[in-house]
Amino acid sequence: MRKFILSLIFILSVSLQTYSQTITLTPIGTQDVSGIPVTVDHYVTTANGTTSVKIYRTHYGNGNTTQYAVYPGTRAEMNKLFNTAYAATTLWWSGNMSANSSLNFYQFTTLTSAGASVPPNGDYYATEVTFTFVAAETGTYSFGLTSDDGSDLAINGTSVVEWYGGKGTGQYKYGNYSMVAGTQYTVVARMQEYGGGDGLVMVWKRPSQGSWSLQLSEIGVTSSSWVSQGTKNTNASGQVSWTNSSNWPYRVTVDVTNNYHTLTDADMNYLMYKKAGLSPLQSWDFYTCDINNSTVFDYDDIVFGYVIWSQGHLHNKYIFTKAQRDDIITSPSTNFYTTYFPVQTLIVENQNLFYIMGTGKHQTTINNLNRIQ
Protein backbone atom coordinates (compact mmCIF):
# COMPACT_ATOMS: atom_id res chain seq x y z
CA MET A 1 0.00 0.00 0.00
CA ARG A 2 1.29 3.41 -0.80
CA LYS A 3 0.58 6.86 0.53
CA PHE A 4 0.43 9.20 -2.43
CA ILE A 5 2.33 12.34 -1.56
CA LEU A 6 3.28 14.90 -4.15
CA SER A 7 5.81 17.61 -3.41
CA LEU A 8 5.59 20.84 -5.37
CA ILE A 9 9.05 22.29 -5.39
CA PHE A 10 9.76 25.76 -6.70
CA ILE A 11 13.28 26.07 -8.02
CA LEU A 12 14.18 29.73 -8.46
CA SER A 13 17.23 30.40 -10.60
CA VAL A 14 18.55 33.76 -11.74
CA SER A 15 19.73 34.28 -15.30
CA LEU A 16 20.06 37.83 -16.59
CA GLN A 17 17.68 38.93 -13.81
CA THR A 18 14.93 36.65 -15.17
CA TYR A 19 13.49 34.21 -12.65
CA SER A 20 12.30 30.74 -13.66
CA GLN A 21 9.70 28.86 -11.63
CA THR A 22 9.64 25.11 -12.09
CA ILE A 23 7.04 23.17 -10.12
CA THR A 24 7.86 19.51 -9.67
CA LEU A 25 5.37 16.93 -8.35
CA THR A 26 7.23 14.05 -6.75
CA PRO A 27 5.25 10.99 -5.62
CA ILE A 28 6.12 8.54 -2.89
CA GLY A 29 5.45 5.19 -4.49
CA THR A 30 4.70 4.32 -8.10
CA GLN A 31 1.94 6.84 -8.75
CA ASP A 32 1.19 8.71 -11.94
CA VAL A 33 2.05 12.41 -11.56
CA SER A 34 1.09 13.48 -15.06
CA GLY A 35 -1.95 15.48 -16.07
CA ILE A 36 -2.43 17.30 -12.75
CA PRO A 37 -3.49 20.93 -13.39
CA VAL A 38 -1.47 23.60 -11.61
CA THR A 39 -2.31 27.29 -11.86
CA VAL A 40 0.10 30.10 -10.97
CA ASP A 41 -0.76 33.78 -10.40
CA HIS A 42 1.73 36.59 -9.86
CA TYR A 43 0.98 39.61 -7.70
CA VAL A 44 2.06 42.35 -10.08
CA THR A 45 2.64 45.92 -8.99
CA THR A 46 3.02 48.67 -11.58
CA ALA A 47 5.26 51.52 -10.41
CA ASN A 48 4.90 55.17 -11.49
CA GLY A 49 8.07 56.69 -10.01
CA THR A 50 6.07 59.38 -8.22
CA THR A 51 6.95 60.85 -4.83
CA SER A 52 5.17 63.23 -2.48
CA VAL A 53 7.30 66.26 -1.61
CA LYS A 54 7.08 68.87 1.11
CA ILE A 55 9.44 71.84 1.20
CA TYR A 56 9.90 73.84 4.39
CA ARG A 57 11.50 77.22 5.02
CA THR A 58 13.78 76.88 8.05
CA HIS A 59 15.72 79.22 10.35
CA TYR A 60 13.09 81.92 9.82
CA GLY A 61 14.38 82.16 6.27
CA ASN A 62 17.33 84.28 7.38
CA GLY A 63 19.65 81.88 9.19
CA ASN A 64 18.39 82.61 12.70
CA THR A 65 19.42 79.84 15.12
CA THR A 66 17.42 80.76 18.20
CA GLN A 67 15.16 77.68 17.88
CA TYR A 68 17.54 75.10 16.50
CA ALA A 69 21.12 74.70 15.39
CA VAL A 70 22.65 75.52 12.01
CA TYR A 71 23.11 71.80 11.31
CA PRO A 72 21.15 69.16 13.25
CA GLY A 73 23.29 66.38 14.64
CA THR A 74 20.58 63.87 15.52
CA ARG A 75 17.23 62.74 14.13
CA ALA A 76 15.48 64.49 17.01
CA GLU A 77 17.16 67.77 16.06
CA MET A 78 16.39 67.15 12.38
CA ASN A 79 12.71 66.69 13.21
CA LYS A 80 12.49 70.29 14.42
CA LEU A 81 13.15 71.58 10.91
CA PHE A 82 9.98 69.82 9.72
CA ASN A 83 7.80 70.74 12.68
CA THR A 84 5.71 73.88 12.10
CA ALA A 85 5.10 74.11 15.85
CA TYR A 86 8.46 75.88 15.78
CA ALA A 87 8.02 79.46 14.56
CA ALA A 88 11.30 79.15 12.64
CA THR A 89 9.74 76.46 10.41
CA THR A 90 7.12 77.16 7.74
CA LEU A 91 5.61 74.75 5.20
CA TRP A 92 6.55 76.46 1.94
CA TRP A 93 5.31 74.09 -0.79
CA SER A 94 3.87 70.60 -1.23
CA GLY A 95 3.07 68.47 -4.25
CA ASN A 96 4.04 65.43 -6.30
CA MET A 97 6.99 64.98 -8.61
CA SER A 98 9.08 62.29 -10.22
CA ALA A 99 11.81 60.73 -8.12
CA ASN A 100 14.17 61.71 -10.93
CA SER A 101 13.90 65.21 -9.48
CA SER A 102 13.06 64.81 -5.79
CA LEU A 103 15.68 62.12 -5.09
CA ASN A 104 18.31 63.17 -7.58
CA PHE A 105 19.16 66.86 -7.40
CA TYR A 106 22.40 68.76 -6.87
CA GLN A 107 20.85 72.23 -6.80
CA PHE A 108 17.42 73.59 -5.95
CA THR A 109 16.71 74.58 -9.56
CA THR A 110 16.02 70.90 -10.30
CA LEU A 111 13.11 71.12 -7.89
CA THR A 112 11.78 74.38 -9.28
CA SER A 113 12.04 73.02 -12.81
CA ALA A 114 9.82 70.14 -11.67
CA GLY A 115 7.19 72.61 -10.47
CA ALA A 116 8.15 73.15 -6.86
CA SER A 117 8.68 76.45 -5.04
CA VAL A 118 11.85 76.80 -2.96
CA PRO A 119 12.73 79.62 -0.50
CA PRO A 120 14.82 82.43 -2.05
CA ASN A 121 18.24 81.46 -3.40
CA GLY A 122 17.83 77.88 -2.22
CA ASP A 123 18.97 78.71 1.33
CA TYR A 124 17.46 77.87 4.72
CA TYR A 125 15.12 75.13 3.53
CA ALA A 126 14.45 71.43 3.98
CA THR A 127 12.73 68.81 1.81
CA GLU A 128 10.76 65.76 2.87
CA VAL A 129 10.24 63.13 0.16
CA THR A 130 7.70 60.39 0.94
CA PHE A 131 6.89 57.48 -1.36
CA THR A 132 5.78 53.89 -1.56
CA PHE A 133 8.60 51.46 -2.22
CA VAL A 134 7.69 48.08 -3.74
CA ALA A 135 10.54 45.63 -3.35
CA ALA A 136 11.40 43.68 -6.48
CA GLU A 137 13.40 41.08 -4.57
CA THR A 138 13.45 39.36 -1.21
CA GLY A 139 16.53 39.91 0.90
CA THR A 140 18.69 42.70 2.29
CA TYR A 141 18.64 45.99 0.39
CA SER A 142 21.43 48.55 0.74
CA PHE A 143 20.38 52.23 0.66
CA GLY A 144 22.69 55.20 0.25
CA LEU A 145 22.36 58.98 0.69
CA THR A 146 24.53 61.93 -0.19
CA SER A 147 23.40 65.46 0.51
CA ASP A 148 24.20 69.11 1.04
CA ASP A 149 23.80 69.64 3.97
CA GLY A 150 22.29 66.95 6.26
CA SER A 151 19.95 64.08 5.36
CA ASP A 152 18.30 60.96 6.73
CA LEU A 153 16.23 58.01 5.55
CA ALA A 154 13.51 56.01 7.30
CA ILE A 155 11.60 52.93 6.09
CA ASN A 156 8.33 52.02 7.80
CA GLY A 157 9.36 54.29 10.66
CA THR A 158 12.77 52.66 11.15
CA SER A 159 15.83 54.86 10.74
CA VAL A 160 18.10 53.42 8.06
CA VAL A 161 20.54 56.26 7.27
CA GLU A 162 21.45 59.36 9.28
CA TRP A 163 23.94 61.67 7.56
CA TYR A 164 23.92 65.01 9.36
CA GLY A 165 26.17 68.05 9.47
CA GLY A 166 27.40 70.75 7.11
CA LYS A 167 28.88 69.19 3.97
CA GLY A 168 28.60 68.98 0.21
CA THR A 169 27.34 66.15 -1.95
CA GLY A 170 29.67 63.37 -3.02
CA GLN A 171 30.27 61.16 -0.01
CA TYR A 172 27.58 58.54 0.56
CA LYS A 173 26.42 56.95 3.78
CA TYR A 174 24.72 53.54 3.61
CA GLY A 175 22.27 51.48 5.61
CA ASN A 176 20.57 48.10 5.17
CA TYR A 177 16.94 47.03 5.35
CA SER A 178 15.45 43.54 4.89
CA MET A 179 12.58 43.41 2.39
CA VAL A 180 10.16 40.92 0.87
CA ALA A 181 9.41 40.94 -2.86
CA GLY A 182 6.09 42.54 -3.72
CA THR A 183 5.67 44.11 -0.29
CA GLN A 184 4.97 47.84 -0.07
CA TYR A 185 7.04 49.98 2.28
CA THR A 186 6.70 53.65 3.22
CA VAL A 187 9.98 55.49 2.69
CA VAL A 188 10.80 59.01 3.88
CA ALA A 189 13.99 60.73 2.70
CA ARG A 190 14.83 64.19 4.07
CA MET A 191 17.50 66.80 3.49
CA GLN A 192 18.35 70.11 5.12
CA GLU A 193 20.15 73.09 3.59
CA TYR A 194 21.49 76.06 5.54
CA GLY A 195 23.45 78.14 3.04
CA GLY A 196 25.48 77.73 -0.11
CA GLY A 197 25.17 74.63 -2.23
CA ASP A 198 22.37 72.12 -1.80
CA GLY A 199 21.26 68.69 -2.99
CA LEU A 200 19.93 65.22 -2.20
CA VAL A 201 20.65 61.95 -3.98
CA MET A 202 19.26 58.60 -2.94
CA VAL A 203 20.41 55.27 -4.38
CA TRP A 204 20.05 51.59 -3.52
CA LYS A 205 20.94 48.13 -4.67
CA ARG A 206 18.83 44.99 -4.56
CA PRO A 207 20.17 41.77 -3.04
CA SER A 208 21.18 40.49 -6.50
CA GLN A 209 22.84 43.72 -7.65
CA GLY A 210 26.44 44.82 -7.34
CA SER A 211 26.02 48.58 -7.64
CA TRP A 212 23.77 51.36 -6.34
CA SER A 213 21.36 53.42 -8.44
CA LEU A 214 17.99 55.19 -8.36
CA GLN A 215 15.45 52.68 -9.69
CA LEU A 216 12.07 54.16 -10.56
CA SER A 217 10.56 50.72 -11.12
CA GLU A 218 10.34 50.27 -7.34
CA ILE A 219 8.86 53.69 -6.55
CA GLY A 220 5.17 54.54 -6.40
CA VAL A 221 2.17 52.36 -7.14
CA THR A 222 -0.18 52.68 -10.10
CA SER A 223 -1.89 49.35 -9.48
CA SER A 224 -1.43 46.00 -7.77
CA SER A 225 -3.35 42.87 -8.67
CA TRP A 226 -3.14 39.12 -9.12
CA VAL A 227 -2.35 38.33 -12.74
CA SER A 228 -2.92 34.79 -13.96
CA GLN A 229 0.04 33.07 -15.59
CA GLY A 230 -2.26 30.30 -16.83
CA THR A 231 -2.91 26.68 -15.99
CA LYS A 232 -0.63 23.86 -17.09
CA ASN A 233 -0.85 20.11 -16.66
CA THR A 234 2.12 18.32 -15.23
CA ASN A 235 4.14 16.24 -17.67
CA ALA A 236 5.23 12.63 -17.23
CA SER A 237 7.95 13.80 -14.84
CA GLY A 238 5.45 15.80 -12.81
CA GLN A 239 6.78 19.18 -13.92
CA VAL A 240 5.37 22.52 -15.09
CA SER A 241 7.31 25.77 -15.55
CA TRP A 242 6.68 29.51 -15.67
CA THR A 243 8.84 32.61 -16.01
CA ASN A 244 8.63 35.17 -13.22
CA SER A 245 10.56 38.07 -14.75
CA SER A 246 10.35 40.34 -11.70
CA ASN A 247 10.24 37.65 -9.02
CA TRP A 248 6.72 38.68 -8.03
CA PRO A 249 4.93 37.08 -5.08
CA TYR A 250 3.10 34.01 -6.36
CA ARG A 251 -0.08 32.09 -5.71
CA VAL A 252 -0.37 28.39 -6.54
CA THR A 253 -3.57 26.44 -7.15
CA VAL A 254 -3.37 22.65 -7.28
CA ASP A 255 -6.55 20.86 -8.36
CA VAL A 256 -6.94 17.07 -8.16
CA THR A 257 -10.75 16.94 -8.40
CA ASN A 258 -10.40 15.04 -11.68
CA ASN A 259 -7.48 12.85 -10.62
CA TYR A 260 -8.32 9.49 -9.08
CA HIS A 261 -6.87 6.11 -8.17
CA THR A 262 -8.01 2.51 -7.61
CA LEU A 263 -7.41 0.29 -4.60
CA THR A 264 -5.25 -2.82 -4.78
CA ASP A 265 -5.16 -6.10 -2.86
CA ALA A 266 -2.31 -4.70 -0.79
CA ASP A 267 -4.33 -1.57 0.02
CA MET A 268 -7.23 -3.65 1.34
CA ASN A 269 -4.86 -5.92 3.23
CA TYR A 270 -3.41 -2.94 5.08
CA LEU A 271 -6.90 -1.63 5.83
CA MET A 272 -7.97 -4.91 7.44
CA TYR A 273 -4.64 -5.26 9.24
CA LYS A 274 -5.21 -1.92 10.95
CA LYS A 275 -8.85 -2.70 11.76
CA ALA A 276 -7.81 -5.97 13.33
CA GLY A 277 -5.75 -3.94 15.79
CA LEU A 278 -2.48 -5.57 14.79
CA SER A 279 -0.89 -2.13 14.87
CA PRO A 280 -2.17 1.31 15.95
CA LEU A 281 -3.33 4.04 13.58
CA GLN A 282 -0.56 6.56 13.02
CA SER A 283 -0.13 9.86 11.15
CA TRP A 284 -1.55 9.41 7.63
CA ASP A 285 -3.55 6.30 8.67
CA PHE A 286 -6.24 8.62 10.05
CA TYR A 287 -6.77 9.81 6.47
CA THR A 288 -5.96 6.79 4.29
CA CYS A 289 -8.04 4.35 6.36
CA ASP A 290 -11.06 6.66 6.52
CA ILE A 291 -12.33 5.54 3.13
CA ASN A 292 -15.79 7.10 3.47
CA ASN A 293 -14.56 10.40 4.92
CA SER A 294 -16.60 10.12 8.12
CA THR A 295 -13.69 11.39 10.32
CA VAL A 296 -13.45 7.99 12.06
CA PHE A 297 -12.14 4.58 10.98
CA ASP A 298 -14.84 1.92 11.39
CA TYR A 299 -16.20 -1.20 9.65
CA ASP A 300 -18.12 0.99 7.18
CA ASP A 301 -14.72 1.92 5.75
CA ILE A 302 -13.91 -1.74 5.25
CA VAL A 303 -17.23 -2.29 3.43
CA PHE A 304 -16.85 0.83 1.32
CA GLY A 305 -13.23 -0.02 0.52
CA TYR A 306 -14.26 -3.52 -0.52
CA VAL A 307 -16.84 -2.12 -2.96
CA ILE A 308 -14.26 0.24 -4.50
CA TRP A 309 -11.66 -2.52 -4.71
CA SER A 310 -13.91 -5.30 -6.01
CA GLN A 311 -15.66 -3.19 -8.63
CA GLY A 312 -12.61 -1.20 -9.73
CA HIS A 313 -14.13 2.17 -8.79
CA LEU A 314 -11.97 5.29 -8.70
CA HIS A 315 -11.35 7.16 -5.47
CA ASN A 316 -10.12 10.60 -4.44
CA LYS A 317 -6.83 12.32 -3.72
CA TYR A 318 -6.40 15.24 -1.29
CA ILE A 319 -3.95 18.11 -0.83
CA PHE A 320 -2.07 19.31 2.24
CA THR A 321 0.35 22.15 2.91
CA LYS A 322 3.82 21.52 4.26
CA ALA A 323 2.85 22.93 7.67
CA GLN A 324 -0.08 20.53 7.86
CA ARG A 325 2.05 17.61 6.76
CA ASP A 326 4.70 18.44 9.38
CA ASP A 327 2.08 18.45 12.14
CA ILE A 328 0.67 15.12 10.97
CA ILE A 329 4.01 13.27 10.92
CA THR A 330 5.49 14.85 14.06
CA SER A 331 2.42 13.94 16.16
CA PRO A 332 1.67 10.48 14.75
CA SER A 333 -0.81 9.48 17.46
CA THR A 334 -2.99 12.56 16.92
CA ASN A 335 -5.98 12.44 14.58
CA PHE A 336 -5.82 15.72 12.64
CA TYR A 337 -8.73 14.83 10.39
CA THR A 338 -11.10 17.51 11.66
CA THR A 339 -8.27 20.02 12.12
CA TYR A 340 -6.97 19.62 8.57
CA PHE A 341 -10.01 18.42 6.71
CA PRO A 342 -8.93 16.93 3.37
CA VAL A 343 -9.55 19.09 0.29
CA GLN A 344 -9.10 18.44 -3.41
CA THR A 345 -8.36 22.04 -4.42
CA LEU A 346 -5.87 24.14 -2.50
CA ILE A 347 -4.84 27.75 -3.08
CA VAL A 348 -1.75 28.91 -1.22
CA GLU A 349 0.43 32.01 -1.51
CA ASN A 350 4.23 31.98 -1.51
CA GLN A 351 4.60 28.34 -0.52
CA ASN A 352 6.53 25.83 -2.55
CA LEU A 353 5.76 22.46 -0.97
CA PHE A 354 2.45 20.62 -1.14
CA TYR A 355 1.56 17.05 -0.25
CA ILE A 356 -1.18 15.01 -1.85
CA MET A 357 -2.38 11.72 -0.42
CA GLY A 358 -4.76 9.21 -1.90
CA THR A 359 -7.48 7.63 0.25
CA GLY A 360 -6.62 3.99 0.78
CA LYS A 361 -3.05 4.48 -0.49
CA HIS A 362 -1.14 3.94 2.71
CA GLN A 363 2.23 4.94 4.06
CA THR A 364 3.55 1.39 4.29
CA THR A 365 2.84 -1.97 2.66
CA ILE A 366 1.77 -5.25 4.22
CA ASN A 367 1.98 -7.99 1.61
CA ASN A 368 1.52 -11.15 3.73
CA LEU A 369 -2.19 -11.81 3.22
CA ASN A 370 -2.06 -14.97 5.33
CA ARG A 371 -1.13 -12.93 8.38
CA ILE A 372 -4.65 -11.56 8.86
CA GLN A 373 -6.58 -14.74 8.01
C-alpha positions in Angstrom: 0.0 0.0 0.0 1.3 3.4 -0.8 0.6 6.9 0.5 0.4 9.2 -2.4 2.3 12.3 -1.6 3.3 14.9 -4.1 5.8 17.6 -3.4 5.6 20.8 -5.4 9.0 22.3 -5.4 9.8 25.8 -6.7 13.3 26.1 -8.0 14.2 29.7 -8.5 17.2 30.4 -10.6 18.5 33.8 -11.7 19.7 34.3 -15.3 20.1 37.8 -16.6 17.7 38.9 -13.8 14.9 36.6 -15.2 13.5 34.2 -12.6 12.3 30.7 -13.7 9.7 28.9 -11.6 9.6 25.1 -12.1 7.0 23.2 -10.1 7.9 19.5 -9.7 5.4 16.9 -8.3 7.2 14.1 -6.7 5.3 11.0 -5.6 6.1 8.5 -2.9 5.4 5.2 -4.5 4.7 4.3 -8.1 1.9 6.8 -8.8 1.2 8.7 -11.9 2.0 12.4 -11.6 1.1 13.5 -15.1 -2.0 15.5 -16.1 -2.4 17.3 -12.8 -3.5 20.9 -13.4 -1.5 23.6 -11.6 -2.3 27.3 -11.9 0.1 30.1 -11.0 -0.8 33.8 -10.4 1.7 36.6 -9.9 1.0 39.6 -7.7 2.1 42.3 -10.1 2.6 45.9 -9.0 3.0 48.7 -11.6 5.3 51.5 -10.4 4.9 55.2 -11.5 8.1 56.7 -10.0 6.1 59.4 -8.2 7.0 60.9 -4.8 5.2 63.2 -2.5 7.3 66.3 -1.6 7.1 68.9 1.1 9.4 71.8 1.2 9.9 73.8 4.4 11.5 77.2 5.0 13.8 76.9 8.1 15.7 79.2 10.4 13.1 81.9 9.8 14.4 82.2 6.3 17.3 84.3 7.4 19.6 81.9 9.2 18.4 82.6 12.7 19.4 79.8 15.1 17.4 80.8 18.2 15.2 77.7 17.9 17.5 75.1 16.5 21.1 74.7 15.4 22.7 75.5 12.0 23.1 71.8 11.3 21.2 69.2 13.2 23.3 66.4 14.6 20.6 63.9 15.5 17.2 62.7 14.1 15.5 64.5 17.0 17.2 67.8 16.1 16.4 67.1 12.4 12.7 66.7 13.2 12.5 70.3 14.4 13.1 71.6 10.9 10.0 69.8 9.7 7.8 70.7 12.7 5.7 73.9 12.1 5.1 74.1 15.8 8.5 75.9 15.8 8.0 79.5 14.6 11.3 79.2 12.6 9.7 76.5 10.4 7.1 77.2 7.7 5.6 74.8 5.2 6.5 76.5 1.9 5.3 74.1 -0.8 3.9 70.6 -1.2 3.1 68.5 -4.3 4.0 65.4 -6.3 7.0 65.0 -8.6 9.1 62.3 -10.2 11.8 60.7 -8.1 14.2 61.7 -10.9 13.9 65.2 -9.5 13.1 64.8 -5.8 15.7 62.1 -5.1 18.3 63.2 -7.6 19.2 66.9 -7.4 22.4 68.8 -6.9 20.9 72.2 -6.8 17.4 73.6 -6.0 16.7 74.6 -9.6 16.0 70.9 -10.3 13.1 71.1 -7.9 11.8 74.4 -9.3 12.0 73.0 -12.8 9.8 70.1 -11.7 7.2 72.6 -10.5 8.2 73.2 -6.9 8.7 76.4 -5.0 11.8 76.8 -3.0 12.7 79.6 -0.5 14.8 82.4 -2.1 18.2 81.5 -3.4 17.8 77.9 -2.2 19.0 78.7 1.3 17.5 77.9 4.7 15.1 75.1 3.5 14.4 71.4 4.0 12.7 68.8 1.8 10.8 65.8 2.9 10.2 63.1 0.2 7.7 60.4 0.9 6.9 57.5 -1.4 5.8 53.9 -1.6 8.6 51.5 -2.2 7.7 48.1 -3.7 10.5 45.6 -3.3 11.4 43.7 -6.5 13.4 41.1 -4.6 13.5 39.4 -1.2 16.5 39.9 0.9 18.7 42.7 2.3 18.6 46.0 0.4 21.4 48.5 0.7 20.4 52.2 0.7 22.7 55.2 0.3 22.4 59.0 0.7 24.5 61.9 -0.2 23.4 65.5 0.5 24.2 69.1 1.0 23.8 69.6 4.0 22.3 67.0 6.3 19.9 64.1 5.4 18.3 61.0 6.7 16.2 58.0 5.6 13.5 56.0 7.3 11.6 52.9 6.1 8.3 52.0 7.8 9.4 54.3 10.7 12.8 52.7 11.2 15.8 54.9 10.7 18.1 53.4 8.1 20.5 56.3 7.3 21.5 59.4 9.3 23.9 61.7 7.6 23.9 65.0 9.4 26.2 68.1 9.5 27.4 70.7 7.1 28.9 69.2 4.0 28.6 69.0 0.2 27.3 66.1 -1.9 29.7 63.4 -3.0 30.3 61.2 0.0 27.6 58.5 0.6 26.4 56.9 3.8 24.7 53.5 3.6 22.3 51.5 5.6 20.6 48.1 5.2 16.9 47.0 5.3 15.5 43.5 4.9 12.6 43.4 2.4 10.2 40.9 0.9 9.4 40.9 -2.9 6.1 42.5 -3.7 5.7 44.1 -0.3 5.0 47.8 -0.1 7.0 50.0 2.3 6.7 53.7 3.2 10.0 55.5 2.7 10.8 59.0 3.9 14.0 60.7 2.7 14.8 64.2 4.1 17.5 66.8 3.5 18.3 70.1 5.1 20.2 73.1 3.6 21.5 76.1 5.5 23.4 78.1 3.0 25.5 77.7 -0.1 25.2 74.6 -2.2 22.4 72.1 -1.8 21.3 68.7 -3.0 19.9 65.2 -2.2 20.7 61.9 -4.0 19.3 58.6 -2.9 20.4 55.3 -4.4 20.1 51.6 -3.5 20.9 48.1 -4.7 18.8 45.0 -4.6 20.2 41.8 -3.0 21.2 40.5 -6.5 22.8 43.7 -7.6 26.4 44.8 -7.3 26.0 48.6 -7.6 23.8 51.4 -6.3 21.4 53.4 -8.4 18.0 55.2 -8.4 15.4 52.7 -9.7 12.1 54.2 -10.6 10.6 50.7 -11.1 10.3 50.3 -7.3 8.9 53.7 -6.6 5.2 54.5 -6.4 2.2 52.4 -7.1 -0.2 52.7 -10.1 -1.9 49.4 -9.5 -1.4 46.0 -7.8 -3.3 42.9 -8.7 -3.1 39.1 -9.1 -2.4 38.3 -12.7 -2.9 34.8 -14.0 0.0 33.1 -15.6 -2.3 30.3 -16.8 -2.9 26.7 -16.0 -0.6 23.9 -17.1 -0.9 20.1 -16.7 2.1 18.3 -15.2 4.1 16.2 -17.7 5.2 12.6 -17.2 8.0 13.8 -14.8 5.4 15.8 -12.8 6.8 19.2 -13.9 5.4 22.5 -15.1 7.3 25.8 -15.5 6.7 29.5 -15.7 8.8 32.6 -16.0 8.6 35.2 -13.2 10.6 38.1 -14.7 10.3 40.3 -11.7 10.2 37.6 -9.0 6.7 38.7 -8.0 4.9 37.1 -5.1 3.1 34.0 -6.4 -0.1 32.1 -5.7 -0.4 28.4 -6.5 -3.6 26.4 -7.1 -3.4 22.6 -7.3 -6.5 20.9 -8.4 -6.9 17.1 -8.2 -10.7 16.9 -8.4 -10.4 15.0 -11.7 -7.5 12.9 -10.6 -8.3 9.5 -9.1 -6.9 6.1 -8.2 -8.0 2.5 -7.6 -7.4 0.3 -4.6 -5.2 -2.8 -4.8 -5.2 -6.1 -2.9 -2.3 -4.7 -0.8 -4.3 -1.6 0.0 -7.2 -3.6 1.3 -4.9 -5.9 3.2 -3.4 -2.9 5.1 -6.9 -1.6 5.8 -8.0 -4.9 7.4 -4.6 -5.3 9.2 -5.2 -1.9 10.9 -8.9 -2.7 11.8 -7.8 -6.0 13.3 -5.7 -3.9 15.8 -2.5 -5.6 14.8 -0.9 -2.1 14.9 -2.2 1.3 15.9 -3.3 4.0 13.6 -0.6 6.6 13.0 -0.1 9.9 11.1 -1.6 9.4 7.6 -3.6 6.3 8.7 -6.2 8.6 10.1 -6.8 9.8 6.5 -6.0 6.8 4.3 -8.0 4.4 6.4 -11.1 6.7 6.5 -12.3 5.5 3.1 -15.8 7.1 3.5 -14.6 10.4 4.9 -16.6 10.1 8.1 -13.7 11.4 10.3 -13.5 8.0 12.1 -12.1 4.6 11.0 -14.8 1.9 11.4 -16.2 -1.2 9.6 -18.1 1.0 7.2 -14.7 1.9 5.8 -13.9 -1.7 5.2 -17.2 -2.3 3.4 -16.8 0.8 1.3 -13.2 0.0 0.5 -14.3 -3.5 -0.5 -16.8 -2.1 -3.0 -14.3 0.2 -4.5 -11.7 -2.5 -4.7 -13.9 -5.3 -6.0 -15.7 -3.2 -8.6 -12.6 -1.2 -9.7 -14.1 2.2 -8.8 -12.0 5.3 -8.7 -11.4 7.2 -5.5 -10.1 10.6 -4.4 -6.8 12.3 -3.7 -6.4 15.2 -1.3 -4.0 18.1 -0.8 -2.1 19.3 2.2 0.4 22.2 2.9 3.8 21.5 4.3 2.8 22.9 7.7 -0.1 20.5 7.9 2.1 17.6 6.8 4.7 18.4 9.4 2.1 18.4 12.1 0.7 15.1 11.0 4.0 13.3 10.9 5.5 14.9 14.1 2.4 13.9 16.2 1.7 10.5 14.8 -0.8 9.5 17.5 -3.0 12.6 16.9 -6.0 12.4 14.6 -5.8 15.7 12.6 -8.7 14.8 10.4 -11.1 17.5 11.7 -8.3 20.0 12.1 -7.0 19.6 8.6 -10.0 18.4 6.7 -8.9 16.9 3.4 -9.6 19.1 0.3 -9.1 18.4 -3.4 -8.4 22.0 -4.4 -5.9 24.1 -2.5 -4.8 27.7 -3.1 -1.8 28.9 -1.2 0.4 32.0 -1.5 4.2 32.0 -1.5 4.6 28.3 -0.5 6.5 25.8 -2.6 5.8 22.5 -1.0 2.4 20.6 -1.1 1.6 17.1 -0.2 -1.2 15.0 -1.9 -2.4 11.7 -0.4 -4.8 9.2 -1.9 -7.5 7.6 0.3 -6.6 4.0 0.8 -3.0 4.5 -0.5 -1.1 3.9 2.7 2.2 4.9 4.1 3.6 1.4 4.3 2.8 -2.0 2.7 1.8 -5.3 4.2 2.0 -8.0 1.6 1.5 -11.2 3.7 -2.2 -11.8 3.2 -2.1 -15.0 5.3 -1.1 -12.9 8.4 -4.6 -11.6 8.9 -6.6 -14.7 8.0 
